[in-house]
């Protein structure tokens, strides 16, 4: 085998090794894998992956698309929620913002 082909094989293999090491690591670091698209690991988000609107911090809520300082504060002030759809029915969020985040949130029942 000539030297050129050997170098191409080595560099190609090294590039693949780096890609396989880096890409899954970036998926794990992203808190919003699957936002607006399906996750590379699964087609749907599990219940454990969803953000609990009854327990989330302001910073965690602000990571959601369309939720900034004002909506995060309104979500926290309106707690507790029996269902995530109460964000719209109580006038906390407009329907278009809710539609963006509804698959990423959950409202765990709070014990009184």
ZADO-1210 file (C-alpha; in nm, 4 decimals, padded with zeros to 6 digits):
<atoms>
<atom x="00.0000" y="00.0000" z="00.0000" code="UNK" pos="1"/>
<atom x="00.1422" y="00.3379" z="-00.0843" code="UNK" pos="2"/>
<atom x="00.2109" y="00.6082" z="00.1732" code="UNK" pos="3"/>
<atom x="-00.0662" y="00.8395" z="00.0492" code="UNK" pos="4"/>
<atom x="-00.3389" y="00.5770" z="00.1021" code="UNK" pos="5"/>
<atom x="-00.2052" y="00.4958" z="00.4494" code="UNK" pos="6"/>
<atom x="-00.2131" y="00.8626" z="00.5521" code="UNK" pos="7"/>
<atom x="-00.5685" y="00.9045" z="00.4200" code="UNK" pos="8"/>
<atom x="-00.6813" y="00.5967" z="00.6137" code="UNK" pos="9"/>
<atom x="-00.5185" y="00.7135" z="00.9366" code="UNK" pos="10"/>
<atom x="-00.6561" y="01.0668" z="00.9110" code="UNK" pos="11"/>
<atom x="-01.0000" y="00.9434" z="00.8107" code="UNK" pos="12"/>
<atom x="-01.0071" y="00.7045" z="01.1036" code="UNK" pos="13"/>
<atom x="-00.8895" y="00.9746" z="01.3435" code="UNK" pos="14"/>
<atom x="-01.1611" y="01.2117" z="01.2205" code="UNK" pos="15"/>
<atom x="-01.4266" y="00.9487" z="01.2713" code="UNK" pos="16"/>
<atom x="-01.2968" y="00.8709" z="01.6199" code="UNK" pos="17"/>
<atom x="-01.3112" y="01.2393" z="01.7151" code="UNK" pos="18"/>
<atom x="-01.6626" y="01.2764" z="01.5745" code="UNK" pos="19"/>
<atom x="-01.7869" y="00.9721" z="01.7631" code="UNK" pos="20"/>
<atom x="-01.6335" y="01.1018" z="02.0855" code="UNK" pos="21"/>
<atom x="-01.7497" y="01.4628" z="02.0568" code="UNK" pos="22"/>
<atom x="-02.1026" y="01.4438" z="01.9139" code="UNK" pos="23"/>
<atom x="-02.2618" y="01.2223" z="02.1843" code="UNK" pos="24"/>
<atom x="-02.0944" y="01.4393" z="02.4470" code="UNK" pos="25"/>
<atom x="-02.2568" y="01.7525" z="02.3077" code="UNK" pos="26"/>
<atom x="-02.5953" y="01.5808" z="02.3045" code="UNK" pos="27"/>
<atom x="-02.5559" y="01.4974" z="02.6725" code="UNK" pos="28"/>
<atom x="-02.4641" y="01.8574" z="02.7593" code="UNK" pos="29"/>
<atom x="-02.7605" y="02.0129" z="02.5838" code="UNK" pos="30"/>
<atom x="-03.0575" y="02.0635" z="02.8196" code="UNK" pos="31"/>
<atom x="-03.2914" y="02.0989" z="02.5249" code="UNK" pos="32"/>
<atom x="-03.2149" y="01.8028" z="02.3050" code="UNK" pos="33"/>
<atom x="-03.5259" y="01.7475" z="02.1019" code="UNK" pos="34"/>
<atom x="-03.6680" y="02.0995" z="02.1289" code="UNK" pos="35"/>
<atom x="-03.8687" y="02.1499" z="01.8162" code="UNK" pos="36"/>
<atom x="-03.7402" y="01.8231" z="01.6715" code="UNK" pos="37"/>
<atom x="-03.7100" y="01.4635" z="01.7736" code="UNK" pos="38"/>
<atom x="-03.4121" y="01.3603" z="01.9813" code="UNK" pos="39"/>
<atom x="-03.1431" y="01.1606" z="01.8066" code="UNK" pos="40"/>
<atom x="-03.1750" y="00.8951" z="02.0762" code="UNK" pos="41"/>
<atom x="-03.5560" y="00.8623" z="02.0887" code="UNK" pos="42"/>
<atom x="-03.8619" y="00.9841" z="01.9055" code="UNK" pos="43"/>
<atom x="-04.0377" y="01.1197" z="02.2155" code="UNK" pos="44"/>
<atom x="-03.9335" y="01.2750" z="02.5439" code="UNK" pos="45"/>
<atom x="-03.9922" y="01.0603" z="02.8501" code="UNK" pos="46"/>
<atom x="-04.1724" y="01.1953" z="03.1561" code="UNK" pos="47"/>
<atom x="-03.8374" y="01.2136" z="03.3398" code="UNK" pos="48"/>
<atom x="-03.6940" y="01.4434" z="03.0713" code="UNK" pos="49"/>
<atom x="-03.9698" y="01.7020" z="03.1093" code="UNK" pos="50"/>
<atom x="-03.9385" y="02.0169" z="03.3189" code="UNK" pos="51"/>
<atom x="-04.1797" y="02.0284" z="03.6140" code="UNK" pos="52"/>
<atom x="-04.3467" y="02.3696" z="03.6115" code="UNK" pos="53"/>
<atom x="-04.4347" y="02.3291" z="03.9793" code="UNK" pos="54"/>
<atom x="-04.0702" y="02.2916" z="04.0838" code="UNK" pos="55"/>
<atom x="-03.8522" y="02.4528" z="03.8150" code="UNK" pos="56"/>
<atom x="-03.6377" y="02.7532" z="03.8961" code="UNK" pos="57"/>
<atom x="-03.6690" y="03.0796" z="03.7068" code="UNK" pos="58"/>
<atom x="-03.3458" y="03.0062" z="03.5183" code="UNK" pos="59"/>
<atom x="-03.4684" y="02.6598" z="03.4170" code="UNK" pos="60"/>
<atom x="-03.7952" y="02.8043" z="03.2872" code="UNK" pos="61"/>
<atom x="-03.6148" y="03.0740" z="03.0867" code="UNK" pos="62"/>
<atom x="-03.4368" y="02.8047" z="02.8847" code="UNK" pos="63"/>
<atom x="-03.7715" y="02.7070" z="02.7304" code="UNK" pos="64"/>
<atom x="-03.8381" y="02.8673" z="02.3902" code="UNK" pos="65"/>
<atom x="-04.0490" y="03.1817" z="02.4185" code="UNK" pos="66"/>
<atom x="-04.0174" y="03.1993" z="02.7987" code="UNK" pos="67"/>
<atom x="-03.8226" y="03.4975" z="02.9275" code="UNK" pos="68"/>
<atom x="-03.8063" y="03.6829" z="03.2581" code="UNK" pos="69"/>
<atom x="-04.1708" y="03.7926" z="03.2582" code="UNK" pos="70"/>
<atom x="-04.3258" y="03.4556" z="03.1701" code="UNK" pos="71"/>
<atom x="-04.0937" y="03.2668" z="03.4066" code="UNK" pos="72"/>
<atom x="-04.1985" y="03.4932" z="03.6955" code="UNK" pos="73"/>
<atom x="-04.5667" y="03.4525" z="03.6020" code="UNK" pos="74"/>
<atom x="-04.5329" y="03.0727" z="03.5917" code="UNK" pos="75"/>
<atom x="-04.3737" y="03.0707" z="03.9388" code="UNK" pos="76"/>
<atom x="-04.6301" y="03.3143" z="04.0818" code="UNK" pos="77"/>
<atom x="-04.9203" y="03.1004" z="03.9529" code="UNK" pos="78"/>
<atom x="-04.8120" y="02.7780" z="04.1248" code="UNK" pos="79"/>
<atom x="-04.9281" y="02.5161" z="04.1938" code="UNK" pos="80"/>
<atom x="-05.0697" y="02.3761" z="03.8700" code="UNK" pos="81"/>
<atom x="-05.2796" y="02.0592" z="03.8490" code="UNK" pos="82"/>
<atom x="-05.2077" y="02.0293" z="03.4773" code="UNK" pos="83"/>
<atom x="-04.9717" y="02.1994" z="03.2360" code="UNK" pos="84"/>
<atom x="-05.2665" y="02.3250" z="03.0287" code="UNK" pos="85"/>
<atom x="-05.3496" y="02.5612" z="03.3164" code="UNK" pos="86"/>
<atom x="-05.0709" y="02.7867" z="03.1910" code="UNK" pos="87"/>
<atom x="-05.3100" y="02.8890" z="02.9125" code="UNK" pos="88"/>
<atom x="-05.6443" y="02.8556" z="03.0919" code="UNK" pos="89"/>
<atom x="-05.5245" y="03.0835" z="03.3737" code="UNK" pos="90"/>
<atom x="-05.3769" y="03.3349" z="03.1300" code="UNK" pos="91"/>
<atom x="-05.0161" y="03.2757" z="03.2393" code="UNK" pos="92"/>
<atom x="-04.8936" y="03.2090" z="02.8835" code="UNK" pos="93"/>
<atom x="-05.0434" y="03.2795" z="02.5425" code="UNK" pos="94"/>
<atom x="-05.1383" y="02.9748" z="02.3360" code="UNK" pos="95"/>
<atom x="-04.8537" y="03.0183" z="02.0851" code="UNK" pos="96"/>
<atom x="-04.5863" y="03.0111" z="02.3571" code="UNK" pos="97"/>
<atom x="-04.7542" y="02.7148" z="02.5265" code="UNK" pos="98"/>
<atom x="-04.7607" y="02.5264" z="02.1951" code="UNK" pos="99"/>
<atom x="-04.3812" y="02.5645" z="02.1697" code="UNK" pos="100"/>
<atom x="-04.3144" y="02.4162" z="02.5150" code="UNK" pos="101"/>
<atom x="-04.6014" y="02.1775" z="02.5886" code="UNK" pos="102"/>
<atom x="-04.3991" y="01.8681" z="02.4945" code="UNK" pos="103"/>
<atom x="-04.1121" y="01.9752" z="02.7204" code="UNK" pos="104"/>
<atom x="-04.3027" y="02.0393" z="03.0444" code="UNK" pos="105"/>
<atom x="-04.5088" y="01.8552" z="03.3004" code="UNK" pos="106"/>
<atom x="-04.7022" y="01.9560" z="03.6122" code="UNK" pos="107"/>
<atom x="-04.6389" y="01.7077" z="03.8891" code="UNK" pos="108"/>
<atom x="-04.9089" y="01.7112" z="04.1511" code="UNK" pos="109"/>
<atom x="-04.8131" y="01.9045" z="04.4605" code="UNK" pos="110"/>
<atom x="-04.9149" y="01.7677" z="04.8005" code="UNK" pos="111"/>
<atom x="-05.0715" y="02.0228" z="05.0313" code="UNK" pos="112"/>
</atoms>
